[in-house]
Amino acid sequence: MKDRKRIDECIKFGIVDTIIVSLMITLLFELLAHPLSQLFGLSGSTQEMIDICSTALHIASLGFVFMGISVAIQGVLQSIGYAIRPLIIALLRLVIFVFPIAYFFTLTENVTTLVWWTFPISELLTVIVSFIILKKSYNERISPIKNESITNNLVIAISREHGTNGKEIARQVAKELNIEFYDKERIKEFALKHGFVSNKESEDYIYSQFLSLDINKNSIILLSNVIKEIAKKGNCVIVGRATDYILKEDEKLVRIFLYAPLEYRLNKVMEIYHDSHEDALRYIHKSDHSRKGYYEVISNKTWGDKSNYDLCLDCKLGNETIKDIICNYVKSLNK
C-alpha cells in the first residue's frame, strides 16, 4: 500500500474498532463479575473467596480497553514491517511492568484488593509506551509516503438525486467545456473497449458490473479501476458511481452534488419518463435509496452531505443556470 491517506485510515479504524470491542468486553465483565464469582460457591468456596474473586474481576477487566489498544498497535507495527517493536510491547504488558507493580502491591496491607490493580496499571503504562513507539515508527515508515494521485487531469464528478435531470446537466457541462462525458453506459463501453471485461461475457454479468447499483466486492473493484483509467485519459465529466470518492486524491477533482425539492423532481420524472405520480414517487425513493447505499458502502461517508462536495446545487434553478454555475466555477479554478 503506497497511499499514506489510506494507511492513515486503516490505522485509525483499526484502533477505533479495537477500542469499541474492548469497551464492550469490559462492560460485559463489569456486569457479570458478581454472577461469575458465584460459581466459586458451587465448589464450596467461602463467601470471602467469592468476594475477592468479584473484586478481582471488576478491577482487572478495566485493563481490557488498554490491552486492546496495545494489541492493535502491535498489529499496526507488524503490518508496516517491524518485528522487534511489537515483541517489546508484548513483554512490557506481560512481564516488565507486571512483576514490579505486583511486587509493590504485595508490600501493602490491603494486598488482596490492591494487587488486582496490577493489570489495568500495567496495560495503561504499556499503551503510553505503545503510542510513543507507534509515533516513532510512523515517522520512519509512513510519513515519507506521498498520497497517490491518479491523474492531473480535470475530472468533474457529479452526484445527484433522482429527478434532478443531473445526467443531462452533466452532458451539457461536458459539451460547454469541450471535454468527455461518461455515464454508466459510456463507462461500460470504455471497459469493453479497453479490455477490462470481455465481450464474450453474458449481458447479465456486464449489467451487474457496470449498470447495477447492487453492491458486490468484485464489481466495486472493477468499476474503480475503470474510472481511474478514464480519469487518466483526459479531462472529463463522470456521473455517479461514487467517482468523487474513487478519485478523492486527484488534485483537479471537482465534486458536485445536485438536489431539488421533491415536488420538482416528481414533475421532472413524470415529464421525462411519462410516469404516474405514484410510480414517479416510488422510483425516486428506490433510486435514491440505491444510490445512497452504494455510495456509503464504498466511501463510508454520507451521500448528499455538503461537506463531501465542492458545490451543492438546487436544480430548481434550471438546467441552464446550473450548467453555467458549474462551468464558471471550473473556469475560475484555472485562473
N, C-alpha and C positions, 0 to 999 in steps of 0.2 A: 504494500500500500504506500503510494507516494504522494498522497494528498494530505497535507497537515490538518486541514479543517475536518476531514473525515476521521482522521486519527483522534483528534480532539473530541469529536462526538462519540466515538467508540469508548474512549476513556471515561468521559463524563457519564454516559448512560450505563456503562459497566459498574461504576462506583455507586451511582444513584440507585440502580436496581438492586445492588447488593445491600445497600443500607435499608431499603424498603423491606426486603426479605428478612434481614436481620432484626429489624424492628418488630416484624410480625412474630418471629420466633421468640423474641424477648417477651413480648406481650403474652404469648401463649404460655410460656413458663411461669410468668408472674401470676397468671390466672390459675394455673394448675399446680403451683408449688405445694400448696397445702394438701390437695387431694392426692398428689403423688406421694407425699410424705406419709400419708395414712397407710400406704401399702406396707410400710415397715411394721405397722401394728399387727398385720396378719401373721408375721413371723415371731410374734411375742416380744417385740421391742418395747421399751418403756416409753412413756409419754415424753420424757426428757429427750430421748433419742429422736423421736418424731419431730419435736420442736426444733432440734438442732438441724435436722435434715431440711425442714421447711425454710429455716433461716438461710441455710447454705444455698438452696435453690433460688430464693429471692435475690440474694446478693450476687451470686456467681452469674446468673443469667443477664445481669446488667452489662456484662462484658461481651455479650454476643454481638452487639452493634459494632463495637470497636474491632472485634475479631473479624467480622465480615468485611470491614473496610480494609484492614491489613491484608487479608487473604485476596481481596480484589486487586490491591496494589501489587501483590506478588504476581498475580496473573498478568497484569499490565507489563511489569518488568520482564517477565519471561517472553511475552509476545513481541517485545522490541529488542530481544536478543541478549538479555542479561541472565546469567545463571547463578552467580555467586550472591548477588544482592537479594534475590528472593530467599535464598538459604539463610542469609543473615537475619532477615525479618523473622523467619520461622524460629531461628534459635533465640532471638530476643523474646518472643512471646511464650516460648515453651520452656526455656532454660534460664537465660541470662537475667531476665527481670524477675521471674517467678521465685527462684530459690532465695535470693537475698530478702525480698519482700516478705515471703512466708516466714523466713527465719526471724525477721524483725518482729512480726506479729506474735510469734511463739514466746517472745520475751515479755509480753504484756499479760496483765491479769485476766482480761476477758478474751482469752485466746480462742475459745470455741465459737465466738461470734466474729471477732476481727479477722481471723485468719482467712475467712472466705473472701475478704476484700482483696486478697492477693490477685485473684483472677481479673476483675474489672480494672484494677490499677495497672496490672501488667499489660493488659490489652490496650489501655489508654496510652501508656508510655510508648508502646510499640507503634500505635497509629501515628503519634507525633514524629517518631523517627522515620516511619514509612513515608510520610509526606515529604520529609526532608530529602530522603533518598530518591523519591519519585521526581521531585523538582530538579534535582541534580541530573538525574537520568534523562528527563525530558529536555533539558537544556543541551545535553550532549547529543541526543539521538533524534529528537523531534523538531526542535526549534530551527535547525538549519534547513529543514524541508520546506520548499515553497508550495503554496497552493497550486493545484493543477488547473490550468486554463485550457479549455477545449479549443478555443479559436479566438482570433482577434477580430472576427467579422461581427457586423451588426446583426443581432437576432432580436426581433420583436416577438415576444411570447404573449399571446392573447388568450386569456381565460375568460369564460363568460357563462352567465346564467342562460338557461334555455328560454328562447323567445326574445332575446335582445337583438337578434339578427347579427350576432357577432361575427359569424363566418363571412358574411357579405361585407361587413365593415373592414375586416382583416384583408379581404381581397382588394378593396378599394385603396387601403393604405399601401399595400404592396405595389399596386398599379401607379399610385401617385409618386412613390419613392423609386419606382423602376427597379424593384427587387423581387426575388422569387416568393411565391406564396405556397404554403403547404397546409392542407388539412389532412384528415386521416386517410382519405383516398389517395392523395398525392404522396403521402408518407409510404403507403403500401406500394405504390408504383415505383418509388425510389428504391425501396427494399428489394423488390423483384428485379429491377434493372441492375442493381449493384451486387447481386448475389447474396444478400442477407438471408434470403429464403428462396427455395427452388420453385420454378413454375410448375413443377410436377406435383407439388403439394396439393392436397384437396382444398376446395373452396372453404369448407368448414374450418380447416386449420388456419388458413390465411385470414379468415374473418376473426377467429379467436385471437390471433396475434396482433392485428392492426386495427380492426374496426369495432371490436367489442370493448366494453368497459368492465367486463368480468376480470377479476383480479387473480392472476397466477404468476408465479415467480419467473417462469421462462419467458412469458410474453413481456413482462416488465423489463427484463434484462435485454431482450432483443430490441424492443422499441427504444430503449435508452441508447443503445449502440447506434441504431439507425438515425435517431435525432442528432446525436453528436456528430455523425458523419455528414449529415445535411448541413449542420452549422459550419463545418469545415469548408464546404464547397463555395460559400459566398454569403453575402447579405441576404436576409430572408425574413418573412413573417411566418410564424408557425402557430396554428390554432390548437389549443388544448393539449392533451396528453401529458400534463404536468411538466411541460417544457421549461417553465420558469424555474422549477426545482432541478431538473436534469442538467440544465446549463448554468446553474447558480454561480459557478466560479468564473464565468466569462465576463470580461471587463466591459464589453459593449452590449450586454444583455439589457433589454428594456422589458419590464414586466408590467402587464396591463390586465386589469380586471374590469369587465363590462357587466353592469347590472341595470335593472329597471324595476319600476313598480309592477306588482303582479298584474294589475288590470292592463297595463301597457303590453306586457308580454302575452297575456291571453289574446288580446286583439291581434298581435303580430302572428301568433301561431295559427289562429283561425284564418287570418288573411293569407298566409303563405301556404299552409297545408290543407286549408278548407275543412278544418276540424270543427266539430260542435264545441260549445263552451265546456261541456263536461269532459269530452275527450282531450281538449286542449289543456285543461287543468290537470288531468291525470298524467298526461305526457310531460308537462312541466315538472310536476313533483317527482315523477320517475326519473327523468333525465338529470335533474339537479341532484337527486339522491345518489345516482350512479357516479356523477362527476365528483361530487363531494367525497364519496367513499374511495374512489380510485385515487384522487389527489392526496387524501390524508393518509392512506396506507403507504404510498410511495414516499411522501415528504415528511410525514409526522408533523405537519403544520395544518392550520385551519384554512380550508378552502374559502376564499372570499374575505379573509381577514386583511384589512387595508395595510397592515404593517408588512405584508408579504409582497407588496406590489409598489411600483413606481407611480402608477396612475390608476385610480379607480374612477370610472366614468359612468354617469347615468345616461343610458341610451334614449331616454325620452327626449333628449336634446335633438335627436335625429341623426341619421347616418352621416350626412354631410358634415355636420358640426363636429361629431365625434371623430370622423376621419381627419378633419383639419386640426383638431386639438392634438391628436396623436402625431401627425406629420410635423406640425410646428414644434412640438416637444422634442422629437427626434432630431430635427434640424438644429434646434438650439443647443443640443449636446455637442455638436460638431463645430460650434463657433469658438 
